[in-house]
Amino acid sequence: MREIVGLACGECKRCNYSTTINKKGRKKGDKLEIRRYCKFCRKHTLHKEIGL
């Protein structure tokens, strides 16, 4: 029941990471947001979930 999703940088909008999330128990429209390092911006930024 896990789904593969991509994480895109909030500033440059490039997809830098992919991860898995548990589909069960999630509310509709609830998106994952994590602070990660963006190699294109060269700093830590907020990365948001996008579908792959």
mmCIF entry with sequence, helices, sheets and N, C-alpha, C, O atoms, coordinates in Angstrom:
data_MODEL
# 
_entry.id   MODEL 
# 
_entity.id                         1 
_entity.type                       polymer 
_entity.pdbx_number_of_molecules   1 
# 
_entity_poly.entity_id                      1 
_entity_poly.type                           'polypeptide(L)' 
_entity_poly.nstd_linkage                   no 
_entity_poly.nstd_monomer                   no 
_entity_poly.pdbx_seq_one_letter_code       MREIVGLACGECKRCNYSTTINKKGRKKGDKLEIRRYCKFCRKHTLHKEIGL 
_entity_poly.pdbx_seq_one_letter_code_can   MREIVGLACGECKRCNYSTTINKKGRKKGDKLEIRRYCKFCRKHTLHKEIGL 
_entity_poly.pdbx_strand_id                 A 
# 
loop_
_entity_poly_seq.entity_id 
_entity_poly_seq.num 
_entity_poly_seq.mon_id 
_entity_poly_seq.hetero 
1 1  MET n 
1 2  ARG n 
1 3  GLU n 
1 4  ILE n 
1 5  VAL n 
1 6  GLY n 
1 7  LEU n 
1 8  ALA n 
1 9  CYS n 
1 10 GLY n 
1 11 GLU n 
1 12 CYS n 
1 13 LYS n 
1 14 ARG n 
1 15 CYS n 
1 16 ASN n 
1 17 TYR n 
1 18 SER n 
1 19 THR n 
1 20 THR n 
1 21 ILE n 
1 22 ASN n 
1 23 LYS n 
1 24 LYS n 
1 25 GLY n 
1 26 ARG n 
1 27 LYS n 
1 28 LYS n 
1 29 GLY n 
1 30 ASP n 
1 31 LYS n 
1 32 LEU n 
1 33 GLU n 
1 34 ILE n 
1 35 ARG n 
1 36 ARG n 
1 37 TYR n 
1 38 CYS n 
1 39 LYS n 
1 40 PHE n 
1 41 CYS n 
1 42 ARG n 
1 43 LYS n 
1 44 HIS n 
1 45 THR n 
1 46 LEU n 
1 47 HIS n 
1 48 LYS n 
1 49 GLU n 
1 50 ILE n 
1 51 GLY n 
1 52 LEU n 
# 
_struct_asym.id          A 
_struct_asym.entity_id   1 
# 
_struct_sheet.id               AA1 
_struct_sheet.type             ? 
_struct_sheet.number_strands   4 
_struct_sheet.details          ? 
# 
loop_
_struct_sheet_order.sheet_id 
_struct_sheet_order.range_id_1 
_struct_sheet_order.range_id_2 
_struct_sheet_order.offset 
_struct_sheet_order.sense 
AA1 1 2 ? anti-parallel 
AA1 2 3 ? anti-parallel 
AA1 3 4 ? anti-parallel 
# 
loop_
_struct_sheet_range.sheet_id 
_struct_sheet_range.id 
_struct_sheet_range.beg_label_comp_id 
_struct_sheet_range.beg_label_asym_id 
_struct_sheet_range.beg_label_seq_id 
_struct_sheet_range.pdbx_beg_PDB_ins_code 
_struct_sheet_range.end_label_comp_id 
_struct_sheet_range.end_label_asym_id 
_struct_sheet_range.end_label_seq_id 
_struct_sheet_range.pdbx_end_PDB_ins_code 
_struct_sheet_range.beg_auth_comp_id 
_struct_sheet_range.beg_auth_asym_id 
_struct_sheet_range.beg_auth_seq_id 
_struct_sheet_range.end_auth_comp_id 
_struct_sheet_range.end_auth_asym_id 
_struct_sheet_range.end_auth_seq_id 
AA1 1 CYS A 15 ? ASN A 22 ? CYS A 15 ASN A 22 
AA1 2 ARG A 2  ? CYS A 9  ? ARG A 2  CYS A 9  
AA1 3 LYS A 43 ? GLY A 51 ? LYS A 43 GLY A 51 
AA1 4 GLU A 33 ? CYS A 38 ? GLU A 33 CYS A 38 
# 
loop_
_atom_site.group_PDB 
_atom_site.id 
_atom_site.type_symbol 
_atom_site.label_atom_id 
_atom_site.label_alt_id 
_atom_site.label_comp_id 
_atom_site.label_asym_id 
_atom_site.label_entity_id 
_atom_site.label_seq_id 
_atom_site.pdbx_PDB_ins_code 
_atom_site.Cartn_x 
_atom_site.Cartn_y 
_atom_site.Cartn_z 
_atom_site.occupancy 
_atom_site.B_iso_or_equiv 
_atom_site.pdbx_formal_charge 
_atom_site.auth_seq_id 
_atom_site.auth_comp_id 
_atom_site.auth_asym_id 
_atom_site.auth_atom_id 
_atom_site.pdbx_PDB_model_num 
ATOM 1   N N  . MET A 1 1  ? 0.813  -1.189 0.000   1.00 0.00 ? 1  MET A N  1 
ATOM 2   C CA . MET A 1 1  ? 0.000  0.000  0.000   1.00 0.00 ? 1  MET A CA 1 
ATOM 3   C C  . MET A 1 1  ? 0.864  1.265  0.000   1.00 0.00 ? 1  MET A C  1 
ATOM 4   O O  . MET A 1 1  ? 0.374  2.332  0.369   1.00 0.00 ? 1  MET A O  1 
ATOM 5   N N  . ARG A 1 2  ? 2.115  1.175  -0.397  1.00 0.00 ? 2  ARG A N  1 
ATOM 6   C CA . ARG A 1 2  ? 2.966  2.364  -0.459  1.00 0.00 ? 2  ARG A CA 1 
ATOM 7   C C  . ARG A 1 2  ? 3.015  2.866  -1.896  1.00 0.00 ? 2  ARG A C  1 
ATOM 8   O O  . ARG A 1 2  ? 2.945  2.089  -2.848  1.00 0.00 ? 2  ARG A O  1 
ATOM 9   N N  . GLU A 1 3  ? 3.136  4.175  -2.028  1.00 0.00 ? 3  GLU A N  1 
ATOM 10  C CA . GLU A 1 3  ? 3.133  4.824  -3.326  1.00 0.00 ? 3  GLU A CA 1 
ATOM 11  C C  . GLU A 1 3  ? 4.426  5.613  -3.498  1.00 0.00 ? 3  GLU A C  1 
ATOM 12  O O  . GLU A 1 3  ? 4.878  6.267  -2.558  1.00 0.00 ? 3  GLU A O  1 
ATOM 13  N N  . ILE A 1 4  ? 5.022  5.561  -4.681  1.00 0.00 ? 4  ILE A N  1 
ATOM 14  C CA . ILE A 1 4  ? 6.234  6.322  -4.970  1.00 0.00 ? 4  ILE A CA 1 
ATOM 15  C C  . ILE A 1 4  ? 5.828  7.726  -5.413  1.00 0.00 ? 4  ILE A C  1 
ATOM 16  O O  . ILE A 1 4  ? 5.003  7.888  -6.312  1.00 0.00 ? 4  ILE A O  1 
ATOM 17  N N  . VAL A 1 5  ? 6.413  8.738  -4.772  1.00 0.00 ? 5  VAL A N  1 
ATOM 18  C CA . VAL A 1 5  ? 6.151  10.135 -5.122  1.00 0.00 ? 5  VAL A CA 1 
ATOM 19  C C  . VAL A 1 5  ? 7.477  10.856 -5.279  1.00 0.00 ? 5  VAL A C  1 
ATOM 20  O O  . VAL A 1 5  ? 8.493  10.443 -4.720  1.00 0.00 ? 5  VAL A O  1 
ATOM 21  N N  . GLY A 1 6  ? 7.459  11.933 -6.040  1.00 0.00 ? 6  GLY A N  1 
ATOM 22  C CA . GLY A 1 6  ? 8.633  12.772 -6.206  1.00 0.00 ? 6  GLY A CA 1 
ATOM 23  C C  . GLY A 1 6  ? 8.533  13.986 -5.311  1.00 0.00 ? 6  GLY A C  1 
ATOM 24  O O  . GLY A 1 6  ? 7.437  14.399 -4.932  1.00 0.00 ? 6  GLY A O  1 
ATOM 25  N N  . LEU A 1 7  ? 9.679  14.562 -4.972  1.00 0.00 ? 7  LEU A N  1 
ATOM 26  C CA . LEU A 1 7  ? 9.730  15.788 -4.177  1.00 0.00 ? 7  LEU A CA 1 
ATOM 27  C C  . LEU A 1 7  ? 10.373 16.880 -5.033  1.00 0.00 ? 7  LEU A C  1 
ATOM 28  O O  . LEU A 1 7  ? 11.516 16.749 -5.470  1.00 0.00 ? 7  LEU A O  1 
ATOM 29  N N  . ALA A 1 8  ? 9.621  17.957 -5.265  1.00 0.00 ? 8  ALA A N  1 
ATOM 30  C CA . ALA A 1 8  ? 10.103 19.052 -6.101  1.00 0.00 ? 8  ALA A CA 1 
ATOM 31  C C  . ALA A 1 8  ? 10.436 20.255 -5.235  1.00 0.00 ? 8  ALA A C  1 
ATOM 32  O O  . ALA A 1 8  ? 9.736  20.548 -4.265  1.00 0.00 ? 8  ALA A O  1 
ATOM 33  N N  . CYS A 1 9  ? 11.499 20.944 -5.589  1.00 0.00 ? 9  CYS A N  1 
ATOM 34  C CA . CYS A 1 9  ? 11.944 22.141 -4.877  1.00 0.00 ? 9  CYS A CA 1 
ATOM 35  C C  . CYS A 1 9  ? 10.886 23.233 -4.990  1.00 0.00 ? 9  CYS A C  1 
ATOM 36  O O  . CYS A 1 9  ? 10.301 23.428 -6.055  1.00 0.00 ? 9  CYS A O  1 
ATOM 37  N N  . GLY A 1 10 ? 10.645 23.936 -3.904  1.00 0.00 ? 10 GLY A N  1 
ATOM 38  C CA . GLY A 1 10 ? 9.662  25.009 -3.892  1.00 0.00 ? 10 GLY A CA 1 
ATOM 39  C C  . GLY A 1 10 ? 10.120 26.257 -4.621  1.00 0.00 ? 10 GLY A C  1 
ATOM 40  O O  . GLY A 1 10 ? 9.290  27.077 -5.013  1.00 0.00 ? 10 GLY A O  1 
ATOM 41  N N  . GLU A 1 11 ? 11.427 26.420 -4.814  1.00 0.00 ? 11 GLU A N  1 
ATOM 42  C CA . GLU A 1 11 ? 11.951 27.620 -5.473  1.00 0.00 ? 11 GLU A CA 1 
ATOM 43  C C  . GLU A 1 11 ? 12.194 27.413 -6.968  1.00 0.00 ? 11 GLU A C  1 
ATOM 44  O O  . GLU A 1 11 ? 11.703 28.193 -7.783  1.00 0.00 ? 11 GLU A O  1 
ATOM 45  N N  . CYS A 1 12 ? 12.939 26.379 -7.337  1.00 0.00 ? 12 CYS A N  1 
ATOM 46  C CA . CYS A 1 12 ? 13.263 26.168 -8.757  1.00 0.00 ? 12 CYS A CA 1 
ATOM 47  C C  . CYS A 1 12 ? 12.320 25.177 -9.441  1.00 0.00 ? 12 CYS A C  1 
ATOM 48  O O  . CYS A 1 12 ? 12.363 25.038 -10.663 1.00 0.00 ? 12 CYS A O  1 
ATOM 49  N N  . LYS A 1 13 ? 11.465 24.484 -8.675  1.00 0.00 ? 13 LYS A N  1 
ATOM 50  C CA . LYS A 1 13 ? 10.444 23.551 -9.176  1.00 0.00 ? 13 LYS A CA 1 
ATOM 51  C C  . LYS A 1 13 ? 11.011 22.304 -9.843  1.00 0.00 ? 13 LYS A C  1 
ATOM 52  O O  . LYS A 1 13 ? 10.308 21.642 -10.606 1.00 0.00 ? 13 LYS A O  1 
ATOM 53  N N  . ARG A 1 14 ? 12.270 21.974 -9.570  1.00 0.00 ? 14 ARG A N  1 
ATOM 54  C CA . ARG A 1 14 ? 12.868 20.767 -10.139 1.00 0.00 ? 14 ARG A CA 1 
ATOM 55  C C  . ARG A 1 14 ? 12.673 19.596 -9.194  1.00 0.00 ? 14 ARG A C  1 
ATOM 56  O O  . ARG A 1 14 ? 12.717 19.759 -7.975  1.00 0.00 ? 14 ARG A O  1 
ATOM 57  N N  . CYS A 1 15 ? 12.459 18.418 -9.755  1.00 0.00 ? 15 CYS A N  1 
ATOM 58  C CA . CYS A 1 15 ? 12.264 17.210 -8.959  1.00 0.00 ? 15 CYS A CA 1 
ATOM 59  C C  . CYS A 1 15 ? 13.633 16.642 -8.609  1.00 0.00 ? 15 CYS A C  1 
ATOM 60  O O  . CYS A 1 15 ? 14.358 16.181 -9.491  1.00 0.00 ? 15 CYS A O  1 
ATOM 61  N N  . ASN A 1 16 ? 13.992 16.672 -7.321  1.00 0.00 ? 16 ASN A N  1 
ATOM 62  C CA . ASN A 1 16 ? 15.317 16.259 -6.866  1.00 0.00 ? 16 ASN A CA 1 
ATOM 63  C C  . ASN A 1 16 ? 15.322 14.910 -6.173  1.00 0.00 ? 16 ASN A C  1 
ATOM 64  O O  . ASN A 1 16 ? 16.323 14.196 -6.235  1.00 0.00 ? 16 ASN A O  1 
ATOM 65  N N  . TYR A 1 17 ? 14.235 14.541 -5.515  1.00 0.00 ? 17 TYR A N  1 
ATOM 66  C CA . TYR A 1 17 ? 14.188 13.333 -4.702  1.00 0.00 ? 17 TYR A CA 1 
ATOM 67  C C  . TYR A 1 17 ? 12.940 12.527 -5.030  1.00 0.00 ? 17 TYR A C  1 
ATOM 68  O O  . TYR A 1 17 ? 11.960 13.059 -5.552  1.00 0.00 ? 17 TYR A O  1 
ATOM 69  N N  . SER A 1 18 ? 12.991 11.235 -4.717  1.00 0.00 ? 18 SER A N  1 
ATOM 70  C CA . SER A 1 18 ? 11.796 10.392 -4.755  1.00 0.00 ? 18 SER A CA 1 
ATOM 71  C C  . SER A 1 18 ? 11.743 9.615  -3.446  1.00 0.00 ? 18 SER A C  1 
ATOM 72  O O  . SER A 1 18 ? 12.778 9.275  -2.872  1.00 0.00 ? 18 SER A O  1 
ATOM 73  N N  . THR A 1 19 ? 10.547 9.343  -2.990  1.00 0.00 ? 19 THR A N  1 
ATOM 74  C CA . THR A 1 19 ? 10.352 8.637  -1.737  1.00 0.00 ? 19 THR A CA 1 
ATOM 75  C C  . THR A 1 19 ? 9.047  7.856  -1.810  1.00 0.00 ? 19 THR A C  1 
ATOM 76  O O  . THR A 1 19 ? 8.283  8.005  -2.764  1.00 0.00 ? 19 THR A O  1 
ATOM 77  N N  . THR A 1 20 ? 8.792  7.025  -0.808  1.00 0.00 ? 20 THR A N  1 
ATOM 78  C CA . THR A 1 20 ? 7.534  6.289  -0.754  1.00 0.00 ? 20 THR A CA 1 
ATOM 79  C C  . THR A 1 20 ? 6.718  6.798  0.420   1.00 0.00 ? 20 THR A C  1 
ATOM 80  O O  . THR A 1 20 ? 7.263  7.179  1.456   1.00 0.00 ? 20 THR A O  1 
ATOM 81  N N  . ILE A 1 21 ? 5.400  6.799  0.241   1.00 0.00 ? 21 ILE A N  1 
ATOM 82  C CA . ILE A 1 21 ? 4.497  7.215  1.306   1.00 0.00 ? 21 ILE A CA 1 
ATOM 83  C C  . ILE A 1 21 ? 3.403  6.177  1.444   1.00 0.00 ? 21 ILE A C  1 
ATOM 84  O O  . ILE A 1 21 ? 3.096  5.449  0.500   1.00 0.00 ? 21 ILE A O  1 
ATOM 85  N N  . ASN A 1 22 ? 2.819  6.117  2.630   1.00 0.00 ? 22 ASN A N  1 
ATOM 86  C CA . ASN A 1 22 ? 1.736  5.196  2.900   1.00 0.00 ? 22 ASN A CA 1 
ATOM 87  C C  . ASN A 1 22 ? 0.424  5.822  2.424   1.00 0.00 ? 22 ASN A C  1 
ATOM 88  O O  . ASN A 1 22 ? 0.039  6.888  2.906   1.00 0.00 ? 22 ASN A O  1 
ATOM 89  N N  . LYS A 1 23 ? -0.267 5.169  1.480   1.00 0.00 ? 23 LYS A N  1 
ATOM 90  C CA . LYS A 1 23 ? -1.512 5.693  0.950   1.00 0.00 ? 23 LYS A CA 1 
ATOM 91  C C  . LYS A 1 23 ? -2.649 5.579  1.950   1.00 0.00 ? 23 LYS A C  1 
ATOM 92  O O  . LYS A 1 23 ? -3.575 6.391  1.940   1.00 0.00 ? 23 LYS A O  1 
ATOM 93  N N  . LYS A 1 24 ? -2.582 4.576  2.810   1.00 0.00 ? 24 LYS A N  1 
ATOM 94  C CA . LYS A 1 24 ? -3.662 4.313  3.751   1.00 0.00 ? 24 LYS A CA 1 
ATOM 95  C C  . LYS A 1 24 ? -3.635 5.343  4.880   1.00 0.00 ? 24 LYS A C  1 
ATOM 96  O O  . LYS A 1 24 ? -2.573 5.624  5.436   1.00 0.00 ? 24 LYS A O  1 
ATOM 97  N N  . GLY A 1 25 ? -4.774 5.898  5.215   1.00 0.00 ? 25 GLY A N  1 
ATOM 98  C CA . GLY A 1 25 ? -4.862 6.834  6.322   1.00 0.00 ? 25 GLY A CA 1 
ATOM 99  C C  . GLY A 1 25 ? -4.537 8.270  5.967   1.00 0.00 ? 25 GLY A C  1 
ATOM 100 O O  . GLY A 1 25 ? -4.462 9.117  6.857   1.00 0.00 ? 25 GLY A O  1 
ATOM 101 N N  . ARG A 1 26 ? -4.341 8.571  4.680   1.00 0.00 ? 26 ARG A N  1 
ATOM 102 C CA . ARG A 1 26 ? -4.061 9.951  4.263   1.00 0.00 ? 26 ARG A CA 1 
ATOM 103 C C  . ARG A 1 26 ? -5.353 10.647 3.898   1.00 0.00 ? 26 ARG A C  1 
ATOM 104 O O  . ARG A 1 26 ? -6.252 10.036 3.320   1.00 0.00 ? 26 ARG A O  1 
ATOM 105 N N  . LYS A 1 27 ? -5.449 11.919 4.233   1.00 0.00 ? 27 LYS A N  1 
ATOM 106 C CA . LYS A 1 27 ? -6.605 12.715 3.840   1.00 0.00 ? 27 LYS A CA 1 
ATOM 107 C C  . LYS A 1 27 ? -6.444 13.128 2.390   1.00 0.00 ? 27 LYS A C  1 
ATOM 108 O O  . LYS A 1 27 ? -5.321 13.290 1.912   1.00 0.00 ? 27 LYS A O  1 
ATOM 109 N N  . LYS A 1 28 ? -7.544 13.300 1.688   1.00 0.00 ? 28 LYS A N  1 
ATOM 110 C CA . LYS A 1 28 ? -7.500 13.710 0.288   1.00 0.00 ? 28 LYS A CA 1 
ATOM 111 C C  . LYS A 1 28 ? -6.952 15.138 0.198   1.00 0.00 ? 28 LYS A C  1 
ATOM 112 O O  . LYS A 1 28 ? -7.399 16.023 0.928   1.00 0.00 ? 28 LYS A O  1 
ATOM 113 N N  . GLY A 1 29 ? -6.003 15.357 -0.682  1.00 0.00 ? 29 GLY A N  1 
ATOM 114 C CA . GLY A 1 29 ? -5.390 16.672 -0.856  1.00 0.00 ? 29 GLY A CA 1 
ATOM 115 C C  . GLY A 1 29 ? -4.251 16.959 0.100   1.00 0.00 ? 29 GLY A C  1 
ATOM 116 O O  . GLY A 1 29 ? -3.673 18.045 0.052   1.00 0.00 ? 29 GLY A O  1 
ATOM 117 N N  . ASP A 1 30 ? -3.911 16.016 0.971   1.00 0.00 ? 30 ASP A N  1 
ATOM 118 C CA . ASP A 1 30 ? -2.828 16.185 1.933   1.00 0.00 ? 30 ASP A CA 1 
ATOM 119 C C  . ASP A 1 30 ? -1.501 15.889 1.232   1.00 0.00 ? 30 ASP A C  1 
ATOM 120 O O  . ASP A 1 30 ? -1.287 14.770 0.767   1.00 0.00 ? 30 ASP A O  1 
ATOM 121 N N  . LYS A 1 31 ? -0.606 16.885 1.151   1.00 0.00 ? 31 LYS A N  1 
ATOM 122 C CA . LYS A 1 31 ? 0.668  16.730 0.454   1.00 0.00 ? 31 LYS A CA 1 
ATOM 123 C C  . LYS A 1 31 ? 1.833  16.732 1.438   1.00 0.00 ? 31 LYS A C  1 
ATOM 124 O O  . LYS A 1 31 ? 1.806  17.434 2.449   1.00 0.00 ? 31 LYS A O  1 
ATOM 125 N N  . LEU A 1 32 ? 2.844  15.945 1.133   1.00 0.00 ? 32 LEU A N  1 
ATOM 126 C CA . LEU A 1 32 ? 4.042  15.849 1.955   1.00 0.00 ? 32 LEU A CA 1 
ATOM 127 C C  . LEU A 1 32 ? 4.940  17.056 1.689   1.00 0.00 ? 32 LEU A C  1 
ATOM 128 O O  . LEU A 1 32 ? 5.153  17.423 0.533   1.00 0.00 ? 32 LEU A O  1 
ATOM 129 N N  . GLU A 1 33 ? 5.468  17.677 2.749   1.00 0.00 ? 33 GLU A N  1 
ATOM 130 C CA . GLU A 1 33 ? 6.397  18.799 2.632   1.00 0.00 ? 33 GLU A CA 1 
ATOM 131 C C  . GLU A 1 33 ? 7.572  18.570 3.570   1.00 0.00 ? 33 GLU A C  1 
ATOM 132 O O  . GLU A 1 33 ? 7.382  18.384 4.772   1.00 0.00 ? 33 GLU A O  1 
ATOM 133 N N  . ILE A 1 34 ? 8.790  18.583 3.027   1.00 0.00 ? 34 ILE A N  1 
ATOM 134 C CA . ILE A 1 34 ? 10.007 18.324 3.788   1.00 0.00 ? 34 ILE A CA 1 
ATOM 135 C C  . ILE A 1 34 ? 11.073 19.337 3.365   1.00 0.00 ? 34 ILE A C  1 
ATOM 136 O O  . ILE A 1 34 ? 11.171 19.690 2.190   1.00 0.00 ? 34 ILE A O  1 
ATOM 137 N N  . ARG A 1 35 ? 11.867 19.800 4.329   1.00 0.00 ? 35 ARG A N  1 
ATOM 138 C CA . ARG A 1 35 ? 13.018 20.641 3.989   1.00 0.00 ? 35 ARG A CA 1 
ATOM 139 C C  . ARG A 1 35 ? 14.181 19.732 3.604   1.00 0.00 ? 35 ARG A C  1 
ATOM 140 O O  . ARG A 1 35 ? 14.646 18.928 4.412   1.00 0.00 ? 35 ARG A O  1 
ATOM 141 N N  . ARG A 1 36 ? 14.646 19.865 2.362   1.00 0.00 ? 36 ARG A N  1 
ATOM 142 C CA . ARG A 1 36 ? 15.755 19.065 1.849   1.00 0.00 ? 36 ARG A CA 1 
ATOM 143 C C  . ARG A 1 36 ? 16.744 19.981 1.140   1.00 0.00 ? 36 ARG A C  1 
ATOM 144 O O  . ARG A 1 36 ? 16.446 21.147 0.882   1.00 0.00 ? 36 ARG A O  1 
ATOM 145 N N  . TYR A 1 37 ? 17.925 19.446 0.825   1.00 0.00 ? 37 TYR A N  1 
ATOM 146 C CA . TYR A 1 37 ? 18.944 20.215 0.117   1.00 0.00 ? 37 TYR A CA 1 
ATOM 147 C C  . TYR A 1 37 ? 18.676 20.141 -1.381  1.00 0.00 ? 37 TYR A C  1 
ATOM 148 O O  . TYR A 1 37 ? 18.493 19.054 -1.929  1.00 0.00 ? 37 TYR A O  1 
ATOM 149 N N  . CYS A 1 38 ? 18.652 21.290 -2.039  1.00 0.00 ? 38 CYS A N  1 
ATOM 150 C CA . CYS A 1 38 ? 18.488 21.351 -3.495  1.00 0.00 ? 38 CYS A CA 1 
ATOM 151 C C  . CYS A 1 38 ? 19.850 21.617 -4.118  1.00 0.00 ? 38 CYS A C  1 
ATOM 152 O O  . CYS A 1 38 ? 20.470 22.644 -3.839  1.00 0.00 ? 38 CYS A O  1 
ATOM 153 N N  . LYS A 1 39 ? 20.323 20.698 -4.960  1.00 0.00 ? 39 LYS A N  1 
ATOM 154 C CA . LYS A 1 39 ? 21.647 20.856 -5.557  1.00 0.00 ? 39 LYS A CA 1 
ATOM 155 C C  . LYS A 1 39 ? 21.665 21.927 -6.642  1.00 0.00 ? 39 LYS A C  1 
ATOM 156 O O  . LYS A 1 39 ? 22.737 22.405 -7.013  1.00 0.00 ? 39 LYS A O  1 
ATOM 157 N N  . PHE A 1 40 ? 20.497 22.312 -7.159  1.00 0.00 ? 40 PHE A N  1 
ATOM 158 C CA . PHE A 1 40 ? 20.437 23.348 -8.182  1.00 0.00 ? 40 PHE A CA 1 
ATOM 159 C C  . PHE A 1 40 ? 20.439 24.745 -7.551  1.00 0.00 ? 40 PHE A C  1 
ATOM 160 O O  . PHE A 1 40 ? 21.082 25.658 -8.067  1.00 0.00 ? 40 PHE A O  1 
ATOM 161 N N  . CYS A 1 41 ? 19.722 24.908 -6.440  1.00 0.00 ? 41 CYS A N  1 
ATOM 162 C CA . CYS A 1 41 ? 19.704 26.187 -5.703  1.00 0.00 ? 41 CYS A CA 1 
ATOM 163 C C  . CYS A 1 41 ? 20.900 26.313 -4.764  1.00 0.00 ? 41 CYS A C  1 
ATOM 164 O O  . CYS A 1 41 ? 21.261 27.418 -4.358  1.00 0.00 ? 41 CYS A O  1 
ATOM 165 N N  . ARG A 1 42 ? 21.514 25.181 -4.419  1.00 0.00 ? 42 ARG A N  1 
ATOM 166 C CA . ARG A 1 42 ? 22.646 25.094 -3.495  1.00 0.00 ? 42 ARG A CA 1 
ATOM 167 C C  . ARG A 1 42 ? 22.301 25.578 -2.093  1.00 0.00 ? 42 ARG A C  1 
ATOM 168 O O  . ARG A 1 42 ? 23.100 26.257 -1.448  1.00 0.00 ? 42 ARG A O  1 
ATOM 169 N N  . LYS A 1 43 ? 21.090 25.221 -1.620  1.00 0.00 ? 43 LYS A N  1 
ATOM 170 C CA . LYS A 1 43 ? 20.675 25.542 -0.258  1.00 0.00 ? 43 LYS A CA 1 
ATOM 171 C C  . LYS A 1 43 ? 19.507 24.648 0.145   1.00 0.00 ? 43 LYS A C  1 
ATOM 172 O O  . LYS A 1 43 ? 18.916 23.968 -0.694  1.00 0.00 ? 43 LYS A O  1 
ATOM 173 N N  . HIS A 1 44 ? 19.181 24.655 1.431   1.00 0.00 ? 44 HIS A N  1 
ATOM 174 C CA . HIS A 1 44 ? 18.051 23.889 1.930   1.00 0.00 ? 44 HIS A CA 1 
ATOM 175 C C  . HIS A 1 44 ? 16.759 24.649 1.629   1.00 0.00 ? 44 HIS A C  1 
ATOM 176 O O  . HIS A 1 44 ? 16.635 25.826 1.968   1.00 0.00 ? 44 HIS A O  1 
ATOM 177 N N  . THR A 1 45 ? 15.807 23.982 0.999   1.00 0.00 ? 45 THR A N  1 
ATOM 178 C CA . THR A 1 45 ? 14.532 24.578 0.647   1.00 0.00 ? 45 THR A CA 1 
ATOM 179 C C  . THR A 1 45 ? 13.405 23.611 0.978   1.00 0.00 ? 45 THR A C  1 
ATOM 180 O O  . THR A 1 45 ? 13.649 22.439 1.262   1.00 0.00 ? 45 THR A O  1 
ATOM 181 N N  . LEU A 1 46 ? 12.190 24.098 0.942   1.00 0.00 ? 46 LEU A N  1 
ATOM 182 C CA . LEU A 1 46 ? 11.025 23.277 1.177   1.00 0.00 ? 46 LEU A CA 1 
ATOM 183 C C  . LEU A 1 46 ? 10.709 22.495 -0.097  1.00 0.00 ? 46 LEU A C  1 
ATOM 184 O O  . LEU A 1 46 ? 10.543 23.083 -1.165  1.00 0.00 ? 46 LEU A O  1 
ATOM 185 N N  . HIS A 1 47 ? 10.627 21.170 0.018   1.00 0.00 ? 47 HIS A N  1 
ATOM 186 C CA . HIS A 1 47 ? 10.299 20.309 -1.116  1.00 0.00 ? 47 HIS A CA 1 
ATOM 187 C C  . HIS A 1 47 ? 8.896  19.762 -0.924  1.00 0.00 ? 47 HIS A C  1 
ATOM 188 O O  . HIS A 1 47 ? 8.555  19.273 0.153   1.00 0.00 ? 47 HIS A O  1 
ATOM 189 N N  . LYS A 1 48 ? 8.078  19.847 -1.979  1.00 0.00 ? 48 LYS A N  1 
ATOM 190 C CA . LYS A 1 48 ? 6.687  19.411 -1.914  1.00 0.00 ? 48 LYS A CA 1 
ATOM 191 C C  . LYS A 1 48 ? 6.473  18.195 -2.789  1.00 0.00 ? 48 LYS A C  1 
ATOM 192 O O  . LYS A 1 48 ? 7.171  17.985 -3.781  1.00 0.00 ? 48 LYS A O  1 
ATOM 193 N N  . GLU A 1 49 ? 5.495  17.402 -2.399  1.00 0.00 ? 49 GLU A N  1 
ATOM 194 C CA . GLU A 1 49 ? 5.165  16.166 -3.101  1.00 0.00 ? 49 GLU A CA 1 
ATOM 195 C C  . GLU A 1 49 ? 4.557  16.435 -4.469  1.00 0.00 ? 49 GLU A C  1 
ATOM 196 O O  . GLU A 1 49 ? 3.688  17.293 -4.623  1.00 0.00 ? 49 GLU A O  1 
ATOM 197 N N  . ILE A 1 50 ? 5.035  15.678 -5.466  1.00 0.00 ? 50 ILE A N  1 
ATOM 198 C CA . ILE A 1 50 ? 4.424  15.670 -6.792  1.00 0.00 ? 50 ILE A CA 1 
ATOM 199 C C  . ILE A 1 50 ? 4.238  14.220 -7.201  1.00 0.00 ? 50 ILE A C  1 
ATOM 200 O O  . ILE A 1 50 ? 4.990  13.360 -6.742  1.00 0.00 ? 50 ILE A O  1 
ATOM 201 N N  . GLY A 1 51 ? 3.281  13.925 -8.033  1.00 0.00 ? 51 GLY A N  1 
ATOM 202 C CA . GLY A 1 51 ? 3.054  12.560 -8.477  1.00 0.00 ? 51 GLY A CA 1 
ATOM 203 C C  . GLY A 1 51 ? 4.040  12.155 -9.565  1.00 0.00 ? 51 GLY A C  1 
ATOM 204 O O  . GLY A 1 51 ? 4.434  12.985 -10.385 1.00 0.00 ? 51 GLY A O  1 
ATOM 205 N N  . LEU A 1 52 ? 4.437  10.903 -9.579  1.00 0.00 ? 52 LEU A N  1 
ATOM 206 C CA . LEU A 1 52 ? 5.347  10.409 -10.632 1.00 0.00 ? 52 LEU A CA 1 
ATOM 207 C C  . LEU A 1 52 ? 4.608  9.524  -11.593 1.00 0.00 ? 52 LEU A C  1 
ATOM 208 O O  . LEU A 1 52 ? 5.200  9.014  -12.544 1.00 0.00 ? 52 LEU A O  1 
# 
